[in-house]
Amino acid sequence: MPVYEYECSGCQKIFEVQQRMADKPISVCPTCGGSVRKLISMSSFQLKGGGWYTDGYSNGTSPCADSGGAPSCPGGGGGCCQCPAAT
């Protein structure tokens, strides 16, 4: 369930609320009863380690070296080592 960040205009408190995406945003501060606004905050989602980009595109090696000279090209037509994308 996503965590949303709000700021109260009354007490200036910034707080987090766990809500479903379908829930309406809250409009009242639970501390002072003032009006609140939803903040856009940094996501806690991070991609770490290897992955499709790191393994297949940014390491500078040919896909043929990684696949042992695979006979089929992911782009279609011909062998992988003959594909213009492999160079």
The 8 nearest C-alpha neighbors of each residue, nearest first, counted from 0:
[[1, 19, 18, 17, 2, 20, 3, 16],
 [2, 0, 17, 18, 19, 3, 20, 16],
 [1, 3, 17, 16, 18, 15, 0, 4],
 [4, 2, 16, 15, 17, 1, 5, 18],
 [3, 5, 15, 38, 14, 37, 16, 2],
 [6, 4, 37, 38, 14, 36, 13, 15],
 [5, 7, 13, 35, 36, 12, 11, 8],
 [8, 6, 35, 11, 12, 9, 10, 34],
 [7, 9, 11, 34, 35, 10, 33, 6],
 [10, 8, 33, 7, 11, 34, 31, 32],
 [9, 11, 12, 7, 8, 31, 33, 30],
 [12, 10, 7, 8, 9, 6, 13, 35],
 [11, 13, 10, 7, 6, 14, 8, 9],
 [14, 12, 6, 5, 7, 11, 4, 15],
 [15, 13, 5, 4, 12, 6, 16, 7],
 [14, 16, 4, 3, 5, 2, 17, 13],
 [17, 15, 3, 2, 18, 4, 14, 5],
 [16, 18, 2, 1, 3, 0, 15, 19],
 [19, 17, 1, 16, 0, 2, 22, 20],
 [18, 20, 22, 21, 0, 1, 17, 2],
 [19, 21, 22, 18, 1, 0, 23, 24],
 [20, 22, 19, 23, 18, 24, 1, 0],
 [23, 21, 19, 20, 18, 24, 25, 17],
 [22, 24, 25, 21, 20, 18, 19, 26],
 [25, 23, 22, 26, 37, 18, 36, 3],
 [24, 26, 27, 23, 35, 28, 36, 37],
 [25, 27, 35, 34, 24, 28, 36, 33],
 [28, 26, 34, 32, 33, 35, 25, 29],
 [29, 27, 32, 33, 30, 31, 35, 7],
 [28, 30, 32, 31, 27, 33, 7, 26],
 [31, 29, 28, 32, 33, 10, 12, 27],
 [30, 32, 33, 28, 29, 10, 9, 27],
 [33, 31, 28, 27, 29, 30, 34, 9],
 [34, 32, 9, 28, 31, 27, 7, 8],
 [33, 35, 27, 26, 8, 7, 28, 32],
 [36, 34, 7, 26, 6, 27, 8, 28],
 [35, 37, 5, 6, 38, 7, 26, 34],
 [36, 38, 5, 4, 6, 35, 39, 3],
 [39, 37, 5, 4, 40, 36, 6, 3],
 [38, 40, 37, 41, 4, 3, 5, 42],
 [41, 39, 38, 42, 4, 3, 43, 37],
 [40, 42, 43, 39, 44, 38, 4, 3],
 [43, 41, 44, 40, 45, 39, 2, 3],
 [42, 44, 45, 41, 40, 2, 46, 1],
 [45, 43, 42, 46, 41, 47, 1, 40],
 [46, 44, 47, 43, 42, 48, 41, 50],
 [45, 47, 48, 44, 50, 49, 43, 52],
 [48, 46, 45, 49, 50, 44, 53, 52],
 [47, 49, 50, 46, 53, 54, 45, 51],
 [50, 48, 53, 54, 47, 51, 52, 46],
 [49, 51, 53, 52, 54, 48, 55, 47],
 [50, 52, 54, 55, 53, 49, 56, 57],
 [53, 51, 56, 55, 50, 54, 57, 49],
 [52, 54, 57, 50, 49, 51, 55, 56],
 [55, 53, 51, 52, 50, 56, 49, 58],
 [56, 54, 52, 51, 53, 57, 58, 62],
 [55, 57, 52, 53, 58, 54, 59, 51],
 [56, 58, 53, 59, 52, 55, 54, 60],
 [57, 59, 60, 56, 53, 54, 55, 52],
 [58, 60, 57, 61, 56, 55, 62, 86],
 [61, 59, 58, 62, 64, 65, 56, 55],
 [60, 62, 63, 85, 64, 86, 59, 65],
 [61, 63, 65, 64, 85, 66, 60, 55],
 [64, 62, 68, 66, 61, 65, 67, 80],
 [63, 65, 61, 62, 67, 66, 68, 60],
 [66, 64, 62, 63, 67, 61, 60, 68],
 [65, 67, 63, 69, 68, 64, 62, 61],
 [66, 68, 64, 63, 69, 65, 62, 70],
 [69, 67, 63, 66, 70, 64, 80, 79],
 [68, 70, 66, 71, 67, 79, 63, 78],
 [71, 69, 78, 79, 68, 72, 77, 80],
 [72, 70, 78, 79, 69, 77, 73, 75],
 [71, 73, 79, 75, 74, 78, 77, 76],
 [74, 72, 75, 71, 79, 76, 82, 78],
 [75, 73, 72, 76, 82, 84, 79, 71],
 [76, 74, 72, 73, 77, 71, 78, 82],
 [75, 77, 72, 74, 78, 71, 82, 73],
 [78, 76, 72, 71, 79, 81, 75, 82],
 [79, 77, 70, 71, 81, 72, 80, 82],
 [78, 80, 72, 82, 81, 71, 69, 70],
 [79, 81, 82, 78, 63, 85, 68, 62],
 [82, 80, 78, 79, 83, 77, 85, 72],
 [81, 83, 79, 84, 85, 80, 78, 72],
 [84, 82, 85, 86, 81, 80, 79, 74],
 [83, 85, 82, 86, 74, 79, 81, 61],
 [86, 84, 61, 83, 82, 62, 80, 79],
 [85, 84, 83, 61, 82, 80, 81, 60]]
